Amino acid sequence: MDSEAETPMPAGGNATAYRMRRLLETYYDLTLQISDRLEVRDVSDVLLLVLVAIADLRGAPMDAELLAEKLGTSRSTVERRLRPYLDDGRIAKERRGKSVVYLWSTEAACGKSAERTDPDMSVDMVRAVMAMVFDVAND
């Protein structure tokens, strides 16, 4: 984050507003990290991919209809936005009964670039959250 994001809370400032700002800054930072790691085509796809990953990692993958409901969009929009990630193998789909669900690909977690040395982006996300918590606690 930039130096403005790391400025301490002003004396006599609103602590709630400060904490909210810091949470939003951390959310933004994590979104950028995920976007970079997953090499998303559009930052708006981050939420879609995060939903696919959460559902699959919980053991209850979602179909396009449920993803569309969660995102407040249409099924066709979800399918269109997922197509590039299906084509390059970062997201997989599987038939389960009458539904087709979307799965988190191992390649998605590792990234497609050969230069990636630390495929576990959860470490970076935890560091960002812990740094924010430490900063807020010490201000």
N, CA, C and O atoms as a GROMACS GRO file, in nm:
protein
  556
    1MET      N    1   0.083  -0.117   0.000
    1MET     CA    2   0.000   0.000   0.000
    1MET      C    3   0.088   0.124   0.000
    1MET      O    4   0.204   0.118   0.039
    2ASP      N    5   0.034   0.235  -0.043
    2ASP     CA    6   0.111   0.357  -0.051
    2ASP      C    7   0.127   0.421   0.086
    2ASP      O    8   0.065   0.378   0.184
    3SER      N    9   0.212   0.524   0.092
    3SER     CA   10   0.241   0.587   0.222
    3SER      C   11   0.118   0.653   0.282
    3SER      O   12   0.105   0.659   0.404
    4GLU      N   13   0.026   0.703   0.198
    4GLU     CA   14  -0.097   0.763   0.250
    4GLU      C   15  -0.179   0.661   0.327
    4GLU      O   16  -0.240   0.693   0.429
    5ALA      N   17  -0.179   0.537   0.279
    5ALA     CA   18  -0.257   0.432   0.343
    5ALA      C   19  -0.199   0.395   0.479
    5ALA      O   20  -0.270   0.340   0.564
    6GLU      N   21  -0.072   0.425   0.501
    6GLU     CA   22  -0.008   0.386   0.626
    6GLU      C   23   0.000   0.501   0.725
    6GLU      O   24   0.069   0.489   0.826
    7THR      N   25  -0.066   0.612   0.699
    7THR     CA   26  -0.064   0.724   0.792
    7THR      C   27  -0.143   0.688   0.917
    7THR      O   28  -0.248   0.624   0.908
    8PRO      N   29  -0.094   0.729   1.032
    8PRO     CA   30  -0.166   0.697   1.155
    8PRO      C   31  -0.294   0.779   1.166
    8PRO      O   32  -0.314   0.878   1.096
    9MET      N   33  -0.380   0.733   1.255
    9MET     CA   34  -0.505   0.804   1.280
    9MET      C   35  -0.470   0.941   1.338
    9MET      O   36  -0.390   0.951   1.431
   10PRO      N   37  -0.531   1.048   1.284
   10PRO     CA   38  -0.504   1.180   1.339
   10PRO      C   39  -0.550   1.190   1.483
   10PRO      O   40  -0.649   1.127   1.523
   11ALA      N   41  -0.478   1.271   1.563
   11ALA     CA   42  -0.516   1.291   1.702
   11ALA      C   43  -0.658   1.348   1.706
   11ALA      O   44  -0.692   1.441   1.632
   12GLY      N   45  -0.741   1.290   1.792
   12GLY     CA   46  -0.879   1.335   1.803
   12GLY      C   47  -0.966   1.290   1.688
   12GLY      O   48  -1.081   1.332   1.677
   13GLY      N   49  -0.911   1.204   1.600
   13GLY     CA   50  -0.986   1.156   1.484
   13GLY      C   51  -1.089   1.052   1.522
   13GLY      O   52  -1.092   1.002   1.634
   14ASN      N   53  -1.173   1.021   1.428
   14ASN     CA   54  -1.278   0.923   1.447
   14ASN      C   55  -1.220   0.782   1.432
   14ASN      O   56  -1.185   0.741   1.322
   15ALA      N   57  -1.209   0.709   1.542
   15ALA     CA   58  -1.149   0.575   1.542
   15ALA      C   59  -1.226   0.478   1.454
   15ALA      O   60  -1.166   0.393   1.387
   16THR      N   61  -1.359   0.488   1.453
   16THR     CA   62  -1.440   0.398   1.371
   16THR      C   63  -1.413   0.422   1.224
   16THR      O   64  -1.398   0.327   1.147
   17ALA      N   65  -1.408   0.547   1.183
   17ALA     CA   66  -1.380   0.580   1.043
   17ALA      C   67  -1.240   0.534   1.004
   17ALA      O   68  -1.219   0.486   0.893
   18TYR      N   69  -1.146   0.549   1.096
   18TYR     CA   70  -1.008   0.506   1.069
   18TYR      C   71  -1.003   0.354   1.049
   18TYR      O   72  -0.943   0.306   0.953
   19ARG      N   73  -1.066   0.280   1.139
   19ARG     CA   74  -1.066   0.133   1.125
   19ARG      C   75  -1.135   0.091   0.996
   19ARG      O   76  -1.089  -0.002   0.929
   20MET      N   77  -1.244   0.157   0.961
   20MET     CA   78  -1.314   0.126   0.837
   20MET      C   79  -1.224   0.150   0.716
   20MET      O   80  -1.217   0.069   0.625
   21ARG      N   81  -1.155   0.264   0.719
   21ARG     CA   82  -1.063   0.295   0.609
   21ARG      C   83  -0.955   0.188   0.597
   21ARG      O   84  -0.923   0.144   0.487
   22ARG      N   85  -0.900   0.147   0.711
   22ARG     CA   86  -0.794   0.046   0.708
   22ARG      C   87  -0.846  -0.089   0.657
   22ARG      O   88  -0.778  -0.158   0.581
   23LEU      N   89  -0.967  -0.127   0.698
   23LEU     CA   90  -1.027  -0.251   0.648
   23LEU      C   91  -1.047  -0.244   0.497
   23LEU      O   92  -1.019  -0.340   0.426
   24LEU      N   93  -1.096  -0.132   0.449
   24LEU     CA   94  -1.117  -0.116   0.305
   24LEU      C   95  -0.986  -0.117   0.229
   24LEU      O   96  -0.977  -0.174   0.120
   25GLU      N   97  -0.883  -0.055   0.285
   25GLU     CA   98  -0.751  -0.057   0.221
   25GLU      C   99  -0.697  -0.200   0.213
   25GLU      O  100  -0.640  -0.240   0.112
   26THR      N  101  -0.717  -0.276   0.320
   26THR     CA  102  -0.671  -0.415   0.320
   26THR      C  103  -0.749  -0.498   0.219
   26THR      O  104  -0.692  -0.580   0.147
   27TYR      N  105  -0.880  -0.477   0.214
   27TYR     CA  106  -0.963  -0.546   0.115
   27TYR      C  107  -0.913  -0.515  -0.026
   27TYR      O  108  -0.899  -0.605  -0.108
   28TYR      N  109  -0.887  -0.389  -0.053
   28TYR     CA  110  -0.837  -0.348  -0.184
   28TYR      C  111  -0.703  -0.414  -0.213
   28TYR      O  112  -0.681  -0.466  -0.323
   29ASP      N  113  -0.613  -0.414  -0.116
   29ASP     CA  114  -0.482  -0.475  -0.133
   29ASP      C  115  -0.495  -0.625  -0.161
   29ASP      O  116  -0.428  -0.677  -0.250
   30LEU      N  117  -0.580  -0.693  -0.086
   30LEU     CA  118  -0.601  -0.836  -0.109
   30LEU      C  119  -0.662  -0.862  -0.247
   30LEU      O  120  -0.625  -0.959  -0.314
   31THR      N  121  -0.753  -0.776  -0.289
   31THR     CA  122  -0.813  -0.789  -0.422
   31THR      C  123  -0.706  -0.778  -0.530
   31THR      O  124  -0.705  -0.855  -0.626
   32LEU      N  125  -0.616  -0.683  -0.515
   32LEU     CA  126  -0.507  -0.668  -0.612
   32LEU      C  127  -0.414  -0.788  -0.610
   32LEU      O  128  -0.369  -0.833  -0.716
   33GLN      N  129  -0.384  -0.841  -0.491
   33GLN     CA  130  -0.299  -0.960  -0.482
   33GLN      C  131  -0.363  -1.079  -0.552
   33GLN      O  132  -0.297  -1.150  -0.628
   34ILE      N  133  -0.491  -1.100  -0.526
   34ILE     CA  134  -0.562  -1.211  -0.589
   34ILE      C  135  -0.567  -1.191  -0.739
   34ILE      O  136  -0.545  -1.284  -0.816
   35SER      N  137  -0.596  -1.069  -0.781
   35SER     CA  138  -0.602  -1.037  -0.923
   35SER      C  139  -0.469  -1.068  -0.991
   35SER      O  140  -0.466  -1.129  -1.098
   36ASP      N  141  -0.361  -1.027  -0.928
   36ASP     CA  142  -0.228  -1.052  -0.983
   36ASP      C  143  -0.195  -1.201  -0.984
   36ASP      O  144  -0.150  -1.254  -1.086
   37ARG      N  145  -0.217  -1.270  -0.873
   37ARG     CA  146  -0.185  -1.412  -0.863
   37ARG      C  147  -0.264  -1.497  -0.961
   37ARG      O  148  -0.212  -1.592  -1.018
   38LEU      N  149  -0.391  -1.463  -0.979
   38LEU     CA  150  -0.476  -1.542  -1.068
   38LEU      C  151  -0.472  -1.492  -1.212
   38LEU      O  152  -0.535  -1.549  -1.301
   39GLU      N  153  -0.398  -1.383  -1.233
   39GLU     CA  154  -0.385  -1.324  -1.365
   39GLU      C  155  -0.522  -1.304  -1.429
   39GLU      O  156  -0.546  -1.344  -1.542
   40VAL      N  157  -0.611  -1.239  -1.352
   40VAL     CA  158  -0.746  -1.217  -1.403
   40VAL      C  159  -0.744  -1.115  -1.516
   40VAL      O  160  -0.661  -1.024  -1.519
   41ARG      N  161  -0.838  -1.132  -1.607
   41ARG     CA  162  -0.849  -1.043  -1.722
   41ARG      C  163  -0.912  -0.909  -1.683
   41ARG      O  164  -0.882  -0.806  -1.742
   42ASP      N  165  -0.999  -0.912  -1.583
   42ASP     CA  166  -1.070  -0.793  -1.539
   42ASP      C  167  -1.085  -0.805  -1.388
   42ASP      O  168  -1.126  -0.909  -1.338
   43VAL      N  169  -1.052  -0.700  -1.315
   43VAL     CA  170  -1.056  -0.706  -1.169
   43VAL      C  171  -1.196  -0.742  -1.118
   43VAL      O  172  -1.210  -0.794  -1.008
   44SER      N  173  -1.298  -0.714  -1.197
   44SER     CA  174  -1.434  -0.752  -1.155
   44SER      C  175  -1.453  -0.904  -1.154
   44SER      O  176  -1.548  -0.954  -1.094
   45ASP      N  177  -1.365  -0.977  -1.220
   45ASP     CA  178  -1.372  -1.124  -1.218
   45ASP      C  179  -1.321  -1.183  -1.086
   45ASP      O  180  -1.346  -1.300  -1.058
   46VAL      N  181  -1.251  -1.104  -1.007
   46VAL     CA  182  -1.195  -1.155  -0.881
   46VAL      C  183  -1.305  -1.214  -0.793
   46VAL      O  184  -1.290  -1.325  -0.742
   47LEU      N  185  -1.414  -1.141  -0.775
   47LEU     CA  186  -1.522  -1.190  -0.688
   47LEU      C  187  -1.581  -1.320  -0.742
   47LEU      O  188  -1.611  -1.411  -0.665
   48LEU      N  189  -1.598  -1.330  -0.871
   48LEU     CA  190  -1.648  -1.453  -0.933
   48LEU      C  191  -1.555  -1.570  -0.904
   48LEU      O  192  -1.601  -1.677  -0.863
   49LEU      N  193  -1.427  -1.551  -0.925
   49LEU     CA  194  -1.331  -1.659  -0.901
   49LEU      C  195  -1.320  -1.693  -0.753
   49LEU      O  196  -1.304  -1.810  -0.717
   50VAL      N  197  -1.330  -1.592  -0.667
   50VAL     CA  198  -1.328  -1.617  -0.523
   50VAL      C  199  -1.448  -1.701  -0.482
   50VAL      O  200  -1.435  -1.793  -0.401
   51LEU      N  201  -1.566  -1.671  -0.536
   51LEU     CA  202  -1.685  -1.750  -0.505
   51LEU      C  203  -1.670  -1.895  -0.552
   51LEU      O  204  -1.707  -1.988  -0.480
   52VAL      N  205  -1.616  -1.914  -0.671
   52VAL     CA  206  -1.592  -2.050  -0.721
   52VAL      C  207  -1.498  -2.124  -0.626
   52VAL      O  208  -1.523  -2.239  -0.590
   53ALA      N  209  -1.390  -2.058  -0.587
   53ALA     CA  210  -1.291  -2.121  -0.499
   53ALA      C  211  -1.349  -2.154  -0.363
   53ALA      O  212  -1.330  -2.265  -0.313
   54ILE      N  213  -1.420  -2.060  -0.302
   54ILE     CA  214  -1.478  -2.083  -0.169
   54ILE      C  215  -1.573  -2.202  -0.173
   54ILE      O  216  -1.566  -2.291  -0.089
   55ALA      N  217  -1.661  -2.202  -0.272
   55ALA     CA  218  -1.760  -2.310  -0.281
   55ALA      C  219  -1.693  -2.444  -0.300
   55ALA      O  220  -1.729  -2.542  -0.234
   56ASP      N  221  -1.596  -2.451  -0.389
   56ASP     CA  222  -1.527  -2.578  -0.415
   56ASP      C  223  -1.446  -2.622  -0.294
   56ASP      O  224  -1.448  -2.739  -0.257
   57LEU      N  225  -1.374  -2.529  -0.231
   57LEU     CA  226  -1.293  -2.564  -0.115
   57LEU      C  227  -1.378  -2.605   0.005
   57LEU      O  228  -1.332  -2.676   0.094
   58ARG      N  229  -1.502  -2.559   0.009
   58ARG     CA  230  -1.597  -2.603   0.113
   58ARG      C  231  -1.657  -2.739   0.080
   58ARG      O  232  -1.722  -2.801   0.165
   59GLY      N  233  -1.637  -2.785  -0.041
   59GLY     CA  234  -1.692  -2.913  -0.082
   59GLY      C  235  -1.833  -2.904  -0.137
   59GLY      O  236  -1.903  -3.004  -0.149
   60ALA      N  237  -1.876  -2.782  -0.170
   60ALA     CA  238  -2.010  -2.761  -0.224
   60ALA      C  239  -2.002  -2.666  -0.343
   60ALA      O  240  -2.051  -2.553  -0.335
   61PRO      N  241  -1.941  -2.711  -0.454
   61PRO     CA  242  -1.925  -2.622  -0.569
   61PRO      C  243  -2.059  -2.572  -0.622
   61PRO      O  244  -2.161  -2.640  -0.612
   62MET      N  245  -2.056  -2.452  -0.679
   62MET     CA  246  -2.178  -2.387  -0.728
   62MET      C  247  -2.192  -2.402  -0.879
   62MET      O  248  -2.093  -2.414  -0.953
   63ASP      N  249  -2.316  -2.400  -0.923
   63ASP     CA  250  -2.344  -2.395  -1.066
   63ASP      C  251  -2.359  -2.249  -1.107
   63ASP      O  252  -2.355  -2.158  -1.024
   64ALA      N  253  -2.377  -2.227  -1.237
   64ALA     CA  254  -2.387  -2.090  -1.289
   64ALA      C  255  -2.507  -2.017  -1.232
   64ALA      O  256  -2.501  -1.896  -1.210
   65GLU      N  257  -2.616  -2.088  -1.208
   65GLU     CA  258  -2.737  -2.024  -1.155
   65GLU      C  259  -2.712  -1.967  -1.015
   65GLU      O  260  -2.751  -1.854  -0.986
   66LEU      N  261  -2.649  -2.046  -0.929
   66LEU     CA  262  -2.622  -1.999  -0.793
   66LEU      C  263  -2.517  -1.888  -0.793
   66LEU      O  264  -2.528  -1.791  -0.717
   67LEU      N  265  -2.415  -1.901  -0.877
   67LEU     CA  266  -2.316  -1.794  -0.888
   67LEU      C  267  -2.383  -1.664  -0.934
   67LEU      O  268  -2.353  -1.556  -0.882
   68ALA      N  269  -2.472  -1.675  -1.031
   68ALA     CA  270  -2.543  -1.557  -1.081
   68ALA      C  271  -2.626  -1.493  -0.970
   68ALA      O  272  -2.631  -1.371  -0.958
   69GLU      N  273  -2.690  -1.576  -0.890
   69GLU     CA  274  -2.771  -1.525  -0.778
   69GLU      C  275  -2.683  -1.450  -0.678
   69GLU      O  276  -2.718  -1.341  -0.634
   70LYS      N  277  -2.569  -1.509  -0.643
   70LYS     CA  278  -2.478  -1.447  -0.546
   70LYS      C  279  -2.420  -1.316  -0.598
   70LYS      O  280  -2.396  -1.223  -0.521
   71LEU      N  281  -2.398  -1.308  -0.731
   71LEU     CA  282  -2.336  -1.190  -0.790
   71LEU      C  283  -2.438  -1.087  -0.839
   71LEU      O  284  -2.401  -0.977  -0.880
   72GLY      N  285  -2.566  -1.123  -0.835
   72GLY     CA  286  -2.668  -1.031  -0.881
   72GLY      C  287  -2.662  -1.006  -1.030
   72GLY      O  288  -2.680  -0.894  -1.076
   73THR      N  289  -2.635  -1.111  -1.104
   73THR     CA  290  -2.623  -1.100  -1.250
   73THR      C  291  -2.695  -1.218  -1.315
   73THR      O  292  -2.761  -1.296  -1.246
   74SER      N  293  -2.683  -1.230  -1.444
   74SER     CA  294  -2.751  -1.339  -1.514
   74SER      C  295  -2.661  -1.461  -1.528
   74SER      O  296  -2.538  -1.451  -1.521
   75ARG      N  297  -2.724  -1.574  -1.547
   75ARG     CA  298  -2.650  -1.698  -1.568
   75ARG      C  299  -2.561  -1.688  -1.691
   75ARG      O  300  -2.446  -1.733  -1.690
   76SER      N  301  -2.613  -1.629  -1.798
   76SER     CA  302  -2.534  -1.618  -1.921
   76SER      C  303  -2.411  -1.529  -1.900
   76SER      O  304  -2.306  -1.554  -1.960
   77THR      N  305  -2.423  -1.426  -1.817
   77THR     CA  306  -2.309  -1.340  -1.787
   77THR      C  307  -2.203  -1.419  -1.711
   77THR      O  308  -2.084  -1.408  -1.740
   78VAL      N  309  -2.245  -1.498  -1.614
   78VAL     CA  310  -2.151  -1.581  -1.538
   78VAL      C  311  -2.080  -1.678  -1.631
   78VAL      O  312  -1.958  -1.691  -1.626
   79GLU      N  313  -2.156  -1.745  -1.716
   79GLU     CA  314  -2.095  -1.842  -1.808
   79GLU      C  315  -1.998  -1.774  -1.904
   79GLU      O  316  -1.891  -1.828  -1.934
   80ARG      N  317  -2.034  -1.655  -1.953
   80ARG     CA  318  -1.947  -1.580  -2.044
   80ARG      C  319  -1.818  -1.538  -1.972
   80ARG      O  320  -1.709  -1.548  -2.028
   81ARG      N  321  -1.831  -1.489  -1.848
   81ARG     CA  322  -1.714  -1.444  -1.773
   81ARG      C  323  -1.624  -1.560  -1.731
   81ARG      O  324  -1.503  -1.542  -1.717
   82LEU      N  325  -1.681  -1.678  -1.711
   82LEU     CA  326  -1.600  -1.795  -1.674
   82LEU      C  327  -1.531  -1.860  -1.793
   82LEU      O  328  -1.428  -1.927  -1.777
   83ARG      N  329  -1.586  -1.842  -1.912
   83ARG     CA  330  -1.533  -1.911  -2.031
   83ARG      C  331  -1.382  -1.898  -2.050
   83ARG      O  332  -1.316  -1.999  -2.073
   84PRO      N  333  -1.322  -1.777  -2.040
   84PRO     CA  334  -1.177  -1.768  -2.059
   84PRO      C  335  -1.098  -1.848  -1.954
   84PRO      O  336  -0.993  -1.904  -1.984
   85TYR      N  337  -1.150  -1.854  -1.833
   85TYR     CA  338  -1.081  -1.928  -1.725
   85TYR      C  339  -1.099  -2.079  -1.743
   85TYR      O  340  -1.012  -2.157  -1.703
   86LEU      N  341  -1.210  -2.120  -1.801
   86LEU     CA  342  -1.229  -2.261  -1.836
   86LEU      C  343  -1.135  -2.298  -1.951
   86LEU      O  344  -1.073  -2.404  -1.950
   87ASP      N  345  -1.127  -2.210  -2.050
   87ASP     CA  346  -1.044  -2.236  -2.168
   87ASP      C  347  -0.897  -2.252  -2.133
   87ASP      O  348  -0.828  -2.334  -2.194
   88ASP      N  349  -0.848  -2.174  -2.035
   88ASP     CA  350  -0.705  -2.186  -2.003
   88ASP      C  351  -0.678  -2.278  -1.883
   88ASP      O  352  -0.564  -2.289  -1.837
   89GLY      N  353  -0.783  -2.344  -1.833
   89GLY     CA  354  -0.764  -2.446  -1.729
   89GLY      C  355  -0.761  -2.397  -1.587
   89GLY      O  356  -0.735  -2.476  -1.496
   90ARG      N  357  -0.785  -2.270  -1.563
   90ARG     CA  358  -0.781  -2.220  -1.425
   90ARG      C  359  -0.907  -2.256  -1.348
   90ARG      O  360  -0.904  -2.268  -1.225
   91ILE      N  361  -1.016  -2.274  -1.418
   91ILE     CA  362  -1.142  -2.319  -1.359
   91ILE      C  363  -1.183  -2.442  -1.438
   91ILE      O  364  -1.165  -2.449  -1.560
   92ALA      N  365  -1.240  -2.540  -1.369
   92ALA     CA  366  -1.289  -2.661  -1.435
   92ALA      C  367  -1.438  -2.672  -1.409
   92ALA      O  368  -1.491  -2.612  -1.315
   93LYS      N  369  -1.505  -2.750  -1.492
   93LYS     CA  370  -1.646  -2.775  -1.466
   93LYS      C  371  -1.670  -2.925  -1.469
   93LYS      O  372  -1.600  -3.001  -1.536
   94GLU      N  373  -1.771  -2.964  -1.394
   94GLU     CA  374  -1.801  -3.107  -1.378
   94GLU      C  375  -1.952  -3.124  -1.366
   94GLU      O  376  -2.019  -3.044  -1.301
   95ARG      N  377  -2.002  -3.227  -1.430
   95ARG     CA  378  -2.145  -3.257  -1.419
   95ARG      C  379  -2.169  -3.331  -1.288
   95ARG      O  380  -2.102  -3.430  -1.258
   96ARG      N  381  -2.265  -3.282  -1.211
   96ARG     CA  382  -2.307  -3.347  -1.086
   96ARG      C  383  -2.458  -3.357  -1.091
   96ARG      O  384  -2.529  -3.260  -1.066
   97GLY      N  385  -2.506  -3.475  -1.122
   97GLY     CA  386  -2.650  -3.493  -1.138
   97GLY      C  387  -2.698  -3.414  -1.257
   97GLY      O  388  -2.648  -3.431  -1.368
   98LYS      N  389  -2.796  -3.327  -1.236
   98LYS     CA  390  -2.850  -3.245  -1.344
   98LYS      C  391  -2.777  -3.113  -1.360
   98LYS      O  392  -2.803  -3.039  -1.454
   99SER      N  393  -2.687  -3.083  -1.269
   99SER     CA  394  -2.616  -2.955  -1.271
   99SER      C  395  -2.474  -2.968  -1.323
   99SER      O  396  -2.414  -3.076  -1.319
  100VAL      N  397  -2.423  -2.858  -1.371
  100VAL     CA  398  -2.282  -2.846  -1.405
  100VAL      C  399  -2.223  -2.746  -1.306
  100VAL      O  400  -2.265  -2.630  -1.303
  101VAL      N  401  -2.127  -2.790  -1.225
  101VAL     CA  402  -2.067  -2.704  -1.124
  101VAL      C  403  -1.927  -2.665  -1.165
  101VAL      O  404  -1.863  -2.731  -1.248
  102TYR      N  405  -1.881  -2.555  -1.106
  102TYR     CA  406  -1.748  -2.503  -1.138
  102TYR      C  407  -1.653  -2.534  -1.023
  102TYR      O  408  -1.688  -2.520  -0.905
  103LEU      N  409  -1.533  -2.577  -1.059
  103LEU     CA  410  -1.433  -2.622  -0.963
  103LEU      C  411  -1.308  -2.536  -0.972
  103LEU      O  412  -1.273  -2.483  -1.077
  104TRP      N  413  -1.243  -2.525  -0.859
  104TRP     CA  414  -1.118  -2.451  -0.846
  104TRP      C  415  -1.006  -2.538  -0.896
  104TRP      O  416  -0.981  -2.646  -0.841
  105SER      N  417  -0.937  -2.495  -0.998
  105SER     CA  418  -0.828  -2.572  -1.056
  105SER      C  419  -0.701  -2.552  -0.975
  105SER      O  420  -0.677  -2.443  -0.922
  106THR      N  421  -0.619  -2.656  -0.965
  106THR     CA  422  -0.490  -2.644  -0.897
  106THR      C  423  -0.405  -2.538  -0.965
  106THR      O  424  -0.332  -2.465  -0.898
  107GLU      N  425  -0.413  -2.530  -1.097
  107GLU     CA  426  -0.338  -2.428  -1.169
  107GLU      C  427  -0.379  -2.288  -1.126
  107GLU      O  428  -0.296  -2.197  -1.125
  108ALA      N  429  -0.505  -2.270  -1.092
  108ALA     CA  430  -0.552  -2.138  -1.050
  108ALA      C  431  -0.480  -2.093  -0.924
  108ALA      O  432  -0.441  -1.977  -0.912
  109ALA      N  433  -0.462  -2.185  -0.831
  109ALA     CA  434  -0.396  -2.150  -0.706
  109ALA      C  435  -0.247  -2.125  -0.726
  109ALA      O  436  -0.186  -2.048  -0.652
  110CYS      N  437  -0.188  -2.188  -0.827
  110CYS     CA  438  -0.045  -2.177  -0.849
  110CYS      C  439  -0.009  -2.068  -0.949
  110CYS      O  440   0.107  -2.028  -0.957
  111GLY      N  441  -0.105  -2.020  -1.024
  111GLY     CA  442  -0.075  -1.921  -1.128
  111GLY      C  443  -0.020  -1.990  -1.251
  111GLY      O  444   0.026  -2.104  -1.243
  112LYS      N  445  -0.026  -1.923  -1.363
  112LYS     CA  446   0.017  -1.981  -1.489
  112LYS      C  447   0.162  -1.948  -1.520
  112LYS      O  448   0.225  -2.016  -1.601
  113SER      N  449   0.218  -1.845  -1.458
  113SER     CA  450   0.352  -1.800  -1.492
  113SER      C  451   0.458  -1.890  -1.430
  113SER      O  452   0.447  -1.932  -1.315
  114ALA      N  453   0.558  -1.920  -1.509
  114ALA     CA  454   0.668  -2.004  -1.462
  114ALA      C  455   0.752  -1.932  -1.356
  114ALA      O  456   0.814  -1.998  -1.272
  115GLU      N  457   0.754  -1.798  -1.358
  115GLU     CA  458   0.838  -1.725  -1.264
  115GLU      C  459   0.781  -1.720  -1.123
  115GLU      O  460   0.848  -1.669  -1.034
  116ARG      N  461   0.664  -1.769  -1.100
  116ARG     CA  462   0.604  -1.767  -0.965
  116ARG      C  463   0.682  -1.865  -0.877
  116ARG      O  464   0.694  -1.984  -0.906
  117THR      N  465   0.736  -1.811  -0.768
  117THR     CA  466   0.814  -1.897  -0.679
  117THR      C  467   0.735  -1.938  -0.556
  117THR      O  468   0.765  -2.042  -0.497
  118ASP      N  469   0.635  -1.858  -0.515
  118ASP     CA  470   0.556  -1.890  -0.397
  118ASP      C  471   0.409  -1.901  -0.438
  118ASP      O  472   0.338  -1.801  -0.439
  119PRO      N  473   0.364  -2.023  -0.472
  119PRO     CA  474   0.228  -2.036  -0.522
  119PRO      C  475   0.121  -2.020  -0.415
  119PRO      O  476   0.003  -2.008  -0.448
  120ASP      N  477   0.160  -2.019  -0.288
  120ASP     CA  478   0.062  -2.014  -0.180
  120ASP      C  479   0.028  -1.869  -0.148
  120ASP      O  480   0.089  -1.809  -0.059
  121MET      N  481  -0.069  -1.813  -0.221
  121MET     CA  482  -0.104  -1.673  -0.201
  121MET      C  483  -0.168  -1.650  -0.067
  121MET      O  484  -0.178  -1.535  -0.023
  122SER      N  485  -0.212  -1.756   0.001
  122SER     CA  486  -0.273  -1.737   0.132
  122SER      C  487  -0.173  -1.679   0.230
  122SER      O  488  -0.212  -1.606   0.322
  123VAL      N  489  -0.047  -1.709   0.214
  123VAL     CA  490   0.056  -1.654   0.302
  123VAL      C  491   0.060  -1.502   0.289
  123VAL      O  492   0.064  -1.431   0.389
  124ASP      N  493   0.059  -1.452   0.166
  124ASP     CA  494   0.060  -1.307   0.143
  124ASP      C  495  -0.067  -1.242   0.196
  124ASP      O  496  -0.062  -1.133   0.253
  125MET      N  497  -0.180  -1.308   0.179
  125MET     CA  498  -0.306  -1.252   0.228
  125MET      C  499  -0.306  -1.244   0.380
  125MET      O  500  -0.350  -1.144   0.436
  126VAL      N  501  -0.259  -1.348   0.446
  126VAL     CA  502  -0.252  -1.346   0.593
  126VAL      C  503  -0.157  -1.237   0.639
  126VAL      O  504  -0.186  -1.167   0.736
  127ARG      N  505  -0.044  -1.222   0.571
  127ARG     CA  506   0.050  -1.115   0.608
  127ARG      C  507  -0.015  -0.978   0.596
  127ARG      O  508   0.002  -0.895   0.685
  128ALA      N  509  -0.088  -0.954   0.490
  128ALA     CA  510  -0.154  -0.824   0.470
  128ALA      C  511  -0.256  -0.798   0.580
  128ALA      O  512  -0.262  -0.687   0.634
  129VAL      N  513  -0.335  -0.898   0.614
  129VAL     CA  514  -0.435  -0.882   0.719
  129VAL      C  515  -0.368  -0.860   0.854
  129VAL      O  516  -0.408  -0.772   0.930
  130MET      N  517  -0.266  -0.939   0.884
  130MET     CA  518  -0.198  -0.926   1.013
  130MET      C  519  -0.127  -0.791   1.024
  130MET      O  520  -0.125  -0.732   1.132
  131ALA      N  521  -0.068  -0.742   0.916
  131ALA     CA  522  -0.003  -0.611   0.919
  131ALA      C  523  -0.106  -0.502   0.948
  131ALA      O  524  -0.079  -0.410   1.025
  132MET      N  525  -0.223  -0.514   0.886
  132MET     CA  526  -0.329  -0.416   0.910
  132MET      C  527  -0.375  -0.422   1.055
  132MET      O  528  -0.390  -0.318   1.120
  133VAL      N  529  -0.397  -0.541   1.108
  133VAL     CA  530  -0.441  -0.557   1.247
  133VAL      C  531  -0.336  -0.500   1.342
  133VAL      O  532  -0.370  -0.430   1.437
  134PHE      N  533  -0.210  -0.528   1.317
  134PHE     CA  534  -0.101  -0.477   1.400
  134PHE      C  535  -0.096  -0.324   1.396
  134PHE      O  536  -0.083  -0.260   1.500
  135ASP      N  537  -0.107  -0.267   1.276
  135ASP     CA  538  -0.105  -0.121   1.262
  135ASP      C  539  -0.221  -0.056   1.334
  135ASP      O  540  -0.203   0.042   1.406
  136VAL      N  541  -0.341  -0.110   1.315
  136VAL     CA  542  -0.460  -0.053   1.379
  136VAL      C  543  -0.449  -0.066   1.532
  136VAL      O  544  -0.484   0.027   1.605
  137ALA      N  545  -0.400  -0.180   1.579
  137ALA     CA  546  -0.388  -0.202   1.723
  137ALA      C  547  -0.287  -0.108   1.787
  137ALA      O  548  -0.302  -0.071   1.903
  138ASN      N  549  -0.185  -0.068   1.712
  138ASN     CA  550  -0.080   0.018   1.766
  138ASN      C  551  -0.104   0.166   1.745
  138ASN      O  552  -0.025   0.248   1.791
  139ASP      N  553  -0.211   0.201   1.677
  139ASP     CA  554  -0.242   0.343   1.655
  139ASP      C  555  -0.331   0.398   1.762
  139ASP      O  556  -0.366   0.516   1.758
   0.00000   0.00000   0.00000
